[in-house]
Amino acid sequence: MAGSNLIRSNRGANMQYKIGSVGDIRVIPVTQDEILEEFKELMEYLKEKQIFTGKKGEIYSDIVYKGSNVIFLGMGEDGKIDSETVRLMYFKAGRELTDKKADRATVLLNKYPDLCYKKTAVAAYEGLYHSQYRFTKYRTTDKAVSSIEEIGFEVMAGKEDKISEALAEASALTE
């Protein structure tokens, strides 16, 4: 199992990543109309009220004191998920984590039928990496912006080394 590694974002902040769980917040990708047993009551309510159904591009966060501390990412129809969808949704997750001033989170990496697991991990990494970029060249005031300090990637059993290697390659390309 790999240790912690460093993501260097374009704005100078550093975000550590590792294989395994970190922090109290979980980022969970959900396919359209999928109901996760662990969050069955919440997800049925969200679906009934048409707040979140897992459609491509949807995002729902429940990050409150004593809440479930989860962000659901709508990935769209199973079988139609590509690396661009993964990249976009993890970008949105990174922005949501930053907006909620979360400094640590665990992101779940699912396996999709038409997408290599390694490519899924790299796309998720890239989305999170790019979510931390802030263009501040013309900013007149130095406004403090929160950033994510550490991300844990929750991966399928037996895939830890391959995903760690893929993340290290993606990290090297973004330096």
Secondary structure as GFF3:
##gff-version 3
##sequence-region A 1 175
A	DSSP	beta_strand	5	8	.	.	.	ID=ss1
A	DSSP	beta_strand	14	19	.	.	.	ID=ss2
A	DSSP	beta_strand	26	31	.	.	.	ID=ss3
A	DSSP	three_ten_helix	37	39	.	.	.	ID=ss4
A	DSSP	alpha_helix	40	48	.	.	.	ID=ss5
A	DSSP	beta_strand	59	62	.	.	.	ID=ss6
A	DSSP	beta_strand	70	76	.	.	.	ID=ss7
A	DSSP	alpha_helix	83	99	.	.	.	ID=ss8
A	DSSP	beta_strand	104	108	.	.	.	ID=ss9
A	DSSP	alpha_helix	117	131	.	.	.	ID=ss10
A	DSSP	beta_strand	150	154	.	.	.	ID=ss11
A	DSSP	alpha_helix	160	174	.	.	.	ID=ss12
###
